Amino acid sequence: MDKELKKLVFATNNRHKLDEAREILAGRFEILSLTDIGCSDDIPETAPDLKGNALIKARWIYDRYGYDCFADDTGLMVDALGGEPGVMSARYAGPGHDSEANMMKLLKNMEGSADRKAHFSTAVVLIMEGKEYLFEGRVEGRIAETPGGENGFGYDPVFVADETGKRFAEMSAEEKNAISHRGRAMRALADFLDRGGLPR
């Protein structure tokens, strides 16, 4: 009989993020979503940076629902736009989290710009047995002039990773997870969990 996996809540209902996390943490933990624990709260994301928002979400779940949990916040930072959309990446075109509208606004704001440099950053905050831990990941790239590819979500159709020369949306899930900002932060989390929460 298989050993029952310990449960760990990922403070999101984003199916794409859940799939990525479950793939990276497969065999280590059973990853539960907010829906799985009956949480339909509108968790505020009012911090000025990614780490702060991840911390708000993780503390919300730990304090109110009592689960060990982790939360992430991710931002796309574009040099020519002074770091926008940054912490507002998911709500760049308004509060509706409309990925297509966000992407179109980004491309419009970059019209005529020769500097296409950008990077994705992810901050993951884990709360386990009351202790807080931070993991971060980053990937360098540039913004394509037009969308392309069939995979991924969010800004993936316009973000070209330096390491592959391909848009995230042109990569398989395995290819993207190997180099992506969230993949790197999640692997750092997985490595930490594999060591039983002990430092290197």
C-alpha positions in Angstrom: 0.0 0.0 0.0 1.4 3.4 -1.0 2.4 5.7 1.8 -0.1 8.5 2.2 1.4 11.8 1.2 1.4 14.7 3.5 -1.0 17.5 2.4 0.3 20.9 1.5 -2.0 23.7 0.3 -1.0 25.9 -2.7 -2.9 29.2 -2.1 -4.2 29.4 -5.7 -7.1 28.2 -7.8 -5.1 28.8 -11.0 -5.2 25.5 -12.8 -2.0 26.1 -14.8 -0.1 26.9 -11.6 -1.5 23.9 -9.8 -0.6 21.6 -12.7 3.0 23.0 -12.7 3.3 22.6 -8.9 1.9 19.1 -8.8 4.3 18.0 -11.6 7.3 19.4 -9.8 6.3 18.2 -6.3 4.9 14.8 -7.5 5.5 12.0 -5.1 6.5 14.4 -2.3 3.2 16.0 -1.2 -0.4 16.0 -2.1 -1.0 19.5 -3.3 -4.4 21.0 -2.5 -6.0 24.0 -4.0 -8.0 26.7 -2.2 -11.1 25.0 -3.6 -10.0 21.7 -2.1 -10.0 23.2 1.4 -13.3 25.1 0.9 -11.7 28.5 0.7 -13.5 31.0 -1.6 -12.0 34.1 0.1 -11.0 37.1 -2.0 -7.5 37.2 -0.6 -6.0 40.7 -0.9 -2.8 41.3 -2.8 -1.9 44.8 -1.6 1.8 44.5 -1.1 4.2 46.6 -3.3 6.3 43.6 -4.2 6.0 39.9 -5.1 7.4 38.6 -1.8 4.9 40.7 0.1 1.9 39.4 -1.9 3.0 35.8 -1.5 3.4 36.3 2.2 -0.1 37.8 2.5 -1.7 34.8 0.8 0.3 32.2 2.7 -0.4 33.8 6.1 -4.1 34.1 5.2 -4.4 30.4 4.6 -2.2 29.3 7.6 -3.9 31.7 10.0 -7.5 31.0 9.0 -7.5 27.4 7.8 -4.5 25.9 9.8 -2.8 24.2 6.9 0.9 24.1 6.1 0.8 26.0 2.8 2.7 28.0 0.2 1.8 30.9 -2.1 3.4 32.5 -5.0 3.4 35.8 -6.8 4.9 36.3 -10.2 5.7 39.4 -12.2 6.9 40.2 -15.7 9.3 43.1 -15.6 9.9 44.9 -18.9 13.0 47.2 -19.0 11.5 49.7 -21.6 8.4 50.2 -19.4 10.4 50.9 -16.2 9.7 47.4 -14.8 6.0 47.3 -15.7 3.7 45.4 -15.4 5.6 44.0 -12.4 3.5 43.3 -9.3 0.4 44.3 -11.4 1.1 41.6 -14.1 -2.1 39.7 -13.5 -4.2 42.8 -13.4 -2.4 45.0 -15.9 -5.4 45.7 -18.1 -7.8 45.8 -15.1 -9.0 43.8 -12.1 -10.5 40.9 -14.2 -7.3 38.9 -14.6 -7.8 38.8 -18.4 -4.6 37.3 -19.8 -5.4 38.3 -23.4 -6.2 41.9 -22.5 -3.0 42.1 -20.4 -0.9 40.8 -23.2 -2.5 43.2 -25.8 -1.9 46.1 -23.5 1.7 45.2 -23.0 2.3 44.9 -26.8 0.5 48.2 -27.4 2.7 50.0 -24.7 5.8 48.6 -26.3 5.0 49.7 -29.9 8.0 51.2 -31.5 10.4 50.2 -28.7 13.7 48.8 -29.8 14.5 47.6 -26.2 12.6 44.4 -25.7 14.5 43.1 -22.7 12.4 41.6 -19.9 12.5 39.1 -17.1 10.0 37.0 -15.1 10.4 36.7 -11.4 8.5 34.5 -8.9 8.5 34.6 -5.1 7.2 31.6 -3.2 6.5 31.7 0.5 6.2 28.5 2.4 4.7 28.4 5.9 5.3 25.1 7.6 4.7 24.5 11.3 4.5 28.2 11.8 7.9 29.0 10.2 8.2 31.1 7.0 10.6 30.5 4.2 11.2 32.3 0.9 12.2 30.8 -2.5 12.8 32.9 -5.6 13.3 32.2 -9.3 14.1 34.4 -12.3 14.4 33.9 -16.1 15.8 36.5 -18.6 14.2 37.1 -22.0 12.6 39.6 -24.3 9.2 40.5 -25.5 8.3 39.3 -29.0 6.5 41.8 -31.3 3.7 39.3 -31.9 2.2 36.4 -29.9 3.0 32.8 -30.9 2.7 29.2 -29.7 -0.1 27.1 -28.4 0.9 26.3 -24.8 1.3 28.0 -21.5 -0.8 30.9 -20.2 -0.6 34.6 -19.3 2.3 36.3 -21.1 3.8 33.1 -22.4 2.9 33.8 -26.1 5.1 36.9 -26.1 7.9 36.1 -23.7 11.0 34.7 -25.5 13.4 33.0 -23.1 17.1 33.8 -23.7 18.1 30.2 -22.9 16.1 28.7 -25.6 15.3 31.5 -28.1 11.7 30.2 -28.0 8.5 31.7 -26.6 7.3 30.0 -23.4 4.1 29.2 -25.3 6.2 27.3 -27.9 7.7 25.0 -25.3 6.3 21.8 -23.8 5.5 21.9 -20.1 8.7 19.9 -19.4 10.8 22.4 -21.4 9.2 25.4 -19.7 9.4 24.0 -16.2 13.1 23.3 -16.7 14.0 27.0 -17.1 11.0 29.0 -15.9 10.9 31.4 -13.0 8.2 29.5 -11.2 9.9 26.2 -12.1 13.1 27.4 -10.4 11.4 28.7 -7.3 9.4 25.5 -7.0 12.4 23.3 -7.4 14.1 25.3 -4.7 11.0 24.7 -2.5 11.1 21.0 -3.5 14.8 20.7 -2.6 14.1 22.3 0.8 11.3 19.9 1.5 13.4 16.9 0.4 16.0 17.9 3.0 13.3 18.0 5.6 13.5 21.7 6.0 17.2 21.7 6.7 19.6 24.3 5.3 22.2 23.1 2.7 
